[in-house]
């Protein structure tokens, strides 16, 4: 029937409407030239946020191309009335990954994009203790050091300690140990700038003093000393004596 109707004149004078697949040109129904594209998948992203199989397909849809490749890459729009997807995640505002209202529009970001460490919590983390940080909008896993107690070691002074003391304690850590730290238990009190807890490390074939503690500030958990071989020394003068200290050692491989 369509072929039969196409034989008739069309337009204002003919008063006939051409059938599907035909167009009226100069008063006659002629077959429309179809849009035929090669069966090649070279995706492009259209201005409407949709992926087209190739530039030809986008052209047939009269859709401008915004970039090569599939839509949903970093920087592409997402969400909105057309519910556009991302290859990563849709960011609607800083640290906001769910639409704040219906048809809200966001921007596509990679899976490891962040505005704050809280944005990284959903990622699969490596084994062992640690925490996430957000550096330059990228999630970064910071493993925590696994500290082990140096069994059997304890350096405890008398309370109060004696004058003119020079008390040395050897700390030779197990094979594989890479660093050491001191942990103080209870009060820490040495005559400031006269009595000392000193830390010596074996470095470059010599014993080197690497730290001194005095007053009421004990060794901190972030005071880490590289190496395996150490000595601790209590050094006091002949004047005032204080409570002293009680410290243990931890090491990490």
C-alpha positions as a Markdown table, in Angstrom:
| # | Residue | x | y | z |
|---|---|---|---|---|
| 1 | Unk | 0.0 | 0.0 | 0.0 |
| 2 | Unk | 2.9 | 2.3 | 0.9 |
| 3 | Unk | 4.4 | 1.8 | -2.5 |
| 4 | Unk | 1.1 | 2.4 | -4.2 |
| 5 | Unk | 0.5 | 5.7 | -2.3 |
| 6 | Unk | 3.9 | 6.9 | -3.2 |
| 7 | Unk | 3.0 | 7.0 | -6.8 |
| 8 | Unk | 0.6 | 9.8 | -6.2 |
| 9 | Unk | 1.3 | 13.5 | -6.2 |
| 10 | Unk | 1.6 | 15.2 | -2.8 |
| 11 | Unk | 1.6 | 18.7 | -1.3 |
| 12 | Unk | -1.0 | 21.4 | -1.3 |
| 13 | Unk | -2.4 | 20.6 | -4.7 |
| 14 | Unk | -2.3 | 16.8 | -4.4 |
| 15 | Unk | -3.6 | 16.8 | -0.8 |
| 16 | Unk | -2.0 | 13.4 | -0.2 |
| 17 | Unk | 0.4 | 12.6 | 2.7 |
| 18 | Unk | 3.3 | 10.4 | 1.8 |
| 19 | Unk | 3.6 | 7.1 | 3.5 |
| 20 | Unk | 6.3 | 6.3 | 6.1 |
| 21 | Unk | 9.7 | 6.1 | 4.5 |
| 22 | Unk | 8.8 | 8.6 | 1.8 |
| 23 | Unk | 9.1 | 12.4 | 1.6 |
| 24 | Unk | 7.4 | 15.0 | -0.5 |
| 25 | Unk | 9.7 | 16.7 | -2.9 |
| 26 | Unk | 8.5 | 18.9 | -5.7 |
| 27 | Unk | 5.0 | 17.6 | -5.4 |
| 28 | Unk | 5.9 | 13.9 | -5.6 |
| 29 | Unk | 6.5 | 11.2 | -2.9 |
| 30 | Unk | 10.1 | 10.0 | -3.1 |
| 31 | Unk | 11.8 | 7.4 | -0.9 |
| 32 | Unk | 13.8 | 9.0 | 1.9 |
| 33 | Unk | 17.6 | 8.4 | 2.0 |
| 34 | Unk | 18.2 | 6.5 | 5.2 |
| 35 | Unk | 21.1 | 7.1 | 7.6 |
| 36 | Unk | 23.4 | 4.0 | 7.4 |
| 37 | Unk | 26.5 | 3.8 | 9.6 |
| 38 | Unk | 29.3 | 1.2 | 9.6 |
| 39 | Unk | 29.0 | -1.5 | 12.3 |
| 40 | Unk | 32.2 | -0.3 | 14.0 |
| 41 | Unk | 32.3 | 0.4 | 17.7 |
| 42 | Unk | 34.3 | 3.6 | 18.2 |
| 43 | Unk | 32.2 | 5.2 | 21.0 |
| 44 | Unk | 31.7 | 8.9 | 21.3 |
| 45 | Unk | 30.0 | 10.9 | 24.0 |
| 46 | Unk | 27.1 | 13.1 | 22.8 |
| 47 | Unk | 26.1 | 16.4 | 24.1 |
| 48 | Unk | 23.1 | 14.8 | 25.7 |
| 49 | Unk | 25.3 | 12.6 | 27.9 |
| 50 | Unk | 24.6 | 9.4 | 26.0 |
| 51 | Unk | 27.2 | 7.2 | 24.4 |
| 52 | Unk | 26.9 | 6.5 | 20.6 |
| 53 | Unk | 28.6 | 3.6 | 18.9 |
| 54 | Unk | 30.5 | 6.0 | 16.6 |
| 55 | Unk | 30.5 | 9.5 | 15.3 |
| 56 | Unk | 28.3 | 8.5 | 12.4 |
| 57 | Unk | 25.6 | 7.3 | 14.7 |
| 58 | Unk | 25.8 | 10.6 | 16.7 |
| 59 | Unk | 25.5 | 12.5 | 13.4 |
| 60 | Unk | 22.4 | 10.5 | 12.4 |
| 61 | Unk | 20.8 | 11.6 | 15.7 |
| 62 | Unk | 21.9 | 15.2 | 15.0 |
| 63 | Unk | 23.8 | 15.1 | 18.3 |
| 64 | Unk | 27.0 | 17.1 | 18.7 |
| 65 | Unk | 30.0 | 15.1 | 20.1 |
| 66 | Unk | 31.7 | 16.4 | 23.2 |
| 67 | Unk | 34.5 | 13.9 | 23.4 |
| 68 | Unk | 35.7 | 10.6 | 22.1 |
| 69 | Unk | 35.1 | 7.5 | 24.1 |
| 70 | Unk | 32.1 | 6.5 | 26.3 |
| 71 | Unk | 30.3 | 9.0 | 28.5 |
| 72 | Unk | 30.7 | 9.0 | 32.2 |
| 73 | Unk | 34.4 | 9.8 | 32.5 |
| 74 | Unk | 35.9 | 12.3 | 34.9 |
| 75 | Unk | 34.3 | 15.7 | 34.4 |
| 76 | Unk | 31.2 | 14.5 | 32.5 |
| 77 | Unk | 27.7 | 15.4 | 33.9 |
| 78 | Unk | 25.7 | 12.8 | 35.7 |
| 79 | Unk | 22.4 | 12.3 | 37.3 |
| 80 | Unk | 19.8 | 15.0 | 36.3 |
| 81 | Unk | 16.5 | 14.3 | 34.6 |
| 82 | Unk | 18.1 | 11.7 | 32.3 |
| 83 | Unk | 19.7 | 9.9 | 35.2 |
| 84 | Unk | 23.1 | 9.8 | 33.5 |
| 85 | Unk | 25.6 | 7.3 | 34.8 |
| 86 | Unk | 29.3 | 7.5 | 35.6 |
| 87 | Unk | 32.1 | 5.1 | 35.0 |
| 88 | Unk | 33.2 | 6.1 | 38.6 |
| 89 | Unk | 30.9 | 8.0 | 41.0 |
| 90 | Unk | 28.6 | 11.0 | 40.7 |
| 91 | Unk | 29.7 | 13.9 | 42.9 |
| 92 | Unk | 26.9 | 16.4 | 43.6 |
| 93 | Unk | 28.8 | 18.6 | 46.1 |
| 94 | Unk | 31.9 | 18.3 | 48.3 |
| 95 | Unk | 31.7 | 14.9 | 50.0 |
| 96 | Unk | 28.1 | 14.4 | 48.6 |
| 97 | Unk | 27.7 | 11.2 | 46.5 |
| 98 | Unk | 23.9 | 10.9 | 46.7 |
| 99 | Unk | 21.5 | 13.3 | 44.9 |
| 100 | Unk | 20.4 | 15.9 | 47.4 |
| 101 | Unk | 17.0 | 16.2 | 45.5 |
| 102 | Unk | 15.3 | 14.6 | 42.6 |
| 103 | Unk | 16.9 | 15.3 | 39.2 |
| 104 | Unk | 19.9 | 16.8 | 40.8 |
| 105 | Unk | 22.9 | 17.1 | 38.4 |
| 106 | Unk | 26.4 | 16.2 | 39.5 |
| 107 | Unk | 29.9 | 15.7 | 38.0 |
| 108 | Unk | 31.5 | 12.3 | 37.3 |
| 109 | Unk | 34.6 | 11.6 | 39.4 |
| 110 | Unk | 36.9 | 8.5 | 39.7 |
| 111 | Unk | 36.4 | 5.9 | 42.3 |
| 112 | Unk | 39.4 | 7.2 | 44.4 |
| 113 | Unk | 38.3 | 10.9 | 44.2 |
| 114 | Unk | 37.8 | 12.5 | 47.6 |
| 115 | Unk | 37.2 | 15.8 | 49.3 |
| 116 | Unk | 37.9 | 14.4 | 52.8 |
| 117 | Unk | 39.2 | 11.1 | 54.2 |
| 118 | Unk | 35.6 | 10.1 | 55.0 |
| 119 | Unk | 35.0 | 9.8 | 51.2 |
| 120 | Unk | 37.5 | 6.9 | 51.1 |
| 121 | Unk | 35.9 | 4.6 | 53.7 |
| 122 | Unk | 33.9 | 2.6 | 51.1 |
| 123 | Unk | 37.1 | 1.5 | 49.2 |
| 124 | Unk | 38.6 | -1.9 | 49.8 |
| 125 | Unk | 41.6 | -1.2 | 52.1 |
| 126 | Unk | 44.8 | -3.2 | 52.2 |
| 127 | Unk | 45.4 | -5.7 | 55.0 |
| 128 | Unk | 46.6 | -4.5 | 58.3 |
| 129 | Unk | 45.9 | -1.5 | 60.4 |
| 130 | Unk | 46.0 | 2.0 | 58.9 |
| 131 | Unk | 43.9 | 4.9 | 57.9 |
| 132 | Unk | 42.8 | 6.8 | 54.8 |
| 133 | Unk | 43.9 | 10.3 | 53.9 |
| 134 | Unk | 42.8 | 12.6 | 51.2 |
| 135 | Unk | 45.7 | 14.2 | 49.3 |
| 136 | Unk | 45.1 | 16.4 | 46.2 |
| 137 | Unk | 41.6 | 14.9 | 45.9 |
| 138 | Unk | 42.9 | 11.3 | 45.8 |
| 139 | Unk | 42.4 | 8.6 | 48.5 |
| 140 | Unk | 45.6 | 7.4 | 50.0 |
| 141 | Unk | 46.0 | 4.5 | 52.4 |
| 142 | Unk | 48.5 | 5.0 | 55.2 |
| 143 | Unk | 49.4 | 1.7 | 56.9 |
| 144 | Unk | 50.1 | 1.9 | 60.6 |
| 145 | Unk | 53.3 | 0.5 | 62.1 |
| 146 | Unk | 52.8 | -2.8 | 63.8 |
| 147 | Unk | 54.7 | -2.3 | 67.1 |
| 148 | Unk | 55.8 | -5.3 | 69.2 |
| 149 | Unk | 56.9 | -5.4 | 72.8 |
| 150 | Unk | 60.5 | -6.1 | 73.4 |
| 151 | Unk | 59.8 | -8.9 | 75.9 |
| 152 | Unk | 61.7 | -8.9 | 79.2 |
| 153 | Unk | 63.1 | -5.3 | 78.9 |
| 154 | Unk | 62.3 | -2.6 | 81.5 |
| 155 | Unk | 64.4 | 0.4 | 82.6 |
| 156 | Unk | 63.1 | 1.6 | 85.9 |
| 157 | Unk | 65.0 | 4.0 | 88.2 |
| 158 | Unk | 64.8 | 4.1 | 92.0 |
| 159 | Unk | 62.2 | 6.7 | 93.2 |
| 160 | Unk | 64.0 | 9.0 | 93.7 |
| 161 | Unk | 67.0 | 8.1 | 91.7 |
| 162 | Unk | 70.6 | 8.5 | 93.0 |
| 163 | Unk | 73.1 | 11.3 | 92.4 |
| 164 | Unk | 76.1 | 10.9 | 90.1 |
| 165 | Unk | 74.6 | 8.0 | 88.3 |
| 166 | Unk | 75.6 | 6.6 | 84.9 |
| 167 | Unk | 73.4 | 3.6 | 84.4 |
| 168 | Unk | 73.5 | 1.9 | 81.0 |
| 169 | Unk | 71.0 | -0.6 | 79.6 |
| 170 | Unk | 71.6 | -2.6 | 76.4 |
| 171 | Unk | 68.8 | -2.9 | 73.8 |
| 172 | Unk | 69.7 | -5.4 | 71.1 |
| 173 | Unk | 66.5 | -6.0 | 69.1 |
| 174 | Unk | 65.5 | -9.3 | 67.4 |
| 175 | Unk | 66.6 | -10.0 | 63.8 |
| 176 | Unk | 64.5 | -8.1 | 61.3 |
| 177 | Unk | 63.8 | -5.2 | 63.6 |
| 178 | Unk | 64.0 | -1.8 | 61.8 |
| 179 | Unk | 63.3 | 0.7 | 64.5 |
| 180 | Unk | 62.6 | 1.3 | 68.2 |
| 181 | Unk | 60.5 | 3.5 | 70.5 |
| 182 | Unk | 60.2 | 4.0 | 74.2 |
| 183 | Unk | 57.0 | 3.9 | 76.3 |
| 184 | Unk | 56.9 | 5.6 | 79.7 |
| 185 | Unk | 54.7 | 4.2 | 82.4 |
| 186 | Unk | 53.6 | 6.5 | 85.3 |
| 187 | Unk | 55.4 | 9.7 | 86.2 |
| 188 | Unk | 58.5 | 10.9 | 84.3 |
| 189 | Unk | 60.5 | 13.4 | 86.2 |
| 190 | Unk | 64.2 | 14.3 | 85.9 |
| 191 | Unk | 66.0 | 17.4 | 87.1 |
| 192 | Unk | 65.6 | 19.6 | 84.1 |
| 193 | Unk | 68.8 | 20.2 | 82.1 |
| 194 | Unk | 70.9 | 18.4 | 84.7 |
| 195 | Unk | 69.7 | 14.8 | 84.7 |
| 196 | Unk | 69.0 | 12.9 | 81.5 |
| 197 | Unk | 67.7 | 9.8 | 79.9 |
| 198 | Unk | 69.8 | 9.3 | 76.8 |
| 199 | Unk | 69.4 | 7.1 | 73.7 |
| 200 | Unk | 72.4 | 5.9 | 71.8 |
| 201 | Unk | 72.2 | 4.1 | 68.4 |
| 202 | Unk | 74.8 | 2.1 | 66.5 |
| 203 | Unk | 75.3 | 4.1 | 63.3 |
| 204 | Unk | 78.1 | 4.0 | 60.7 |
| 205 | Unk | 80.2 | 1.7 | 62.9 |
| 206 | Unk | 80.0 | 4.0 | 66.0 |
| 207 | Unk | 77.7 | 4.7 | 68.9 |
| 208 | Unk | 75.8 | 8.0 | 68.4 |
| 209 | Unk | 73.7 | 9.8 | 70.9 |
| 210 | Unk | 70.4 | 10.4 | 69.1 |
| 211 | Unk | 68.1 | 11.7 | 71.8 |
| 212 | Unk | 68.1 | 13.1 | 75.4 |
| 213 | Unk | 65.1 | 13.5 | 77.7 |
| 214 | Unk | 64.9 | 15.7 | 80.8 |
| 215 | Unk | 62.3 | 17.4 | 82.9 |
| 216 | Unk | 58.8 | 16.0 | 82.9 |
| 217 | Unk | 58.3 | 15.4 | 79.2 |
| 218 | Unk | 58.5 | 11.6 | 78.6 |
| 219 | Unk | 59.4 | 9.9 | 75.3 |
| 220 | Unk | 56.6 | 10.3 | 72.8 |
| 221 | Unk | 55.0 | 7.5 | 70.8 |
| 222 | Unk | 56.1 | 9.2 | 67.7 |
| 223 | Unk | 59.8 | 9.3 | 68.8 |
| 224 | Unk | 61.1 | 6.5 | 66.6 |
| 225 | Unk | 64.8 | 5.5 | 66.3 |
| 226 | Unk | 66.0 | 3.6 | 63.3 |
| 227 | Unk | 68.3 | 0.7 | 63.8 |
| 228 | Unk | 68.5 | -2.6 | 65.7 |
| 229 | Unk | 71.2 | -1.9 | 68.3 |
| 230 | Unk | 70.8 | 0.7 | 71.1 |
| 231 | Unk | 71.9 | 1.7 | 74.6 |
| 232 | Unk | 69.8 | 3.7 | 77.1 |
| 233 | Unk | 71.6 | 5.7 | 79.8 |
| 234 | Unk | 70.5 | 7.4 | 83.0 |
| 235 | Unk | 73.0 | 10.3 | 83.6 |
| 236 | Unk | 72.6 | 12.4 | 86.8 |
| 237 | Unk | 74.6 | 15.1 | 88.6 |
| 238 | Unk | 75.4 | 15.7 | 92.2 |
| 239 | Unk | 72.5 | 18.1 | 93.0 |
| 240 | Unk | 68.7 | 17.7 | 93.1 |
| 241 | Unk | 67.1 | 14.3 | 92.5 |
| 242 | Unk | 63.6 | 13.7 | 91.3 |
| 243 | Unk | 61.1 | 10.8 | 90.9 |
| 244 | Unk | 62.8 | 9.2 | 87.8 |
| 245 | Unk | 61.1 | 7.0 | 85.3 |
| 246 | Unk | 59.9 | 3.6 | 84.2 |
| 247 | Unk | 60.2 | 2.8 | 80.5 |
| 248 | Unk | 59.8 | -0.2 | 78.2 |
| 249 | Unk | 60.7 | -0.7 | 74.6 |
| 250 | Unk | 58.8 | -1.6 | 71.5 |
| 251 | Unk | 60.2 | -2.4 | 68.0 |
| 252 | Unk | 58.9 | -2.7 | 64.5 |
| 253 | Unk | 60.1 | -4.8 | 61.6 |
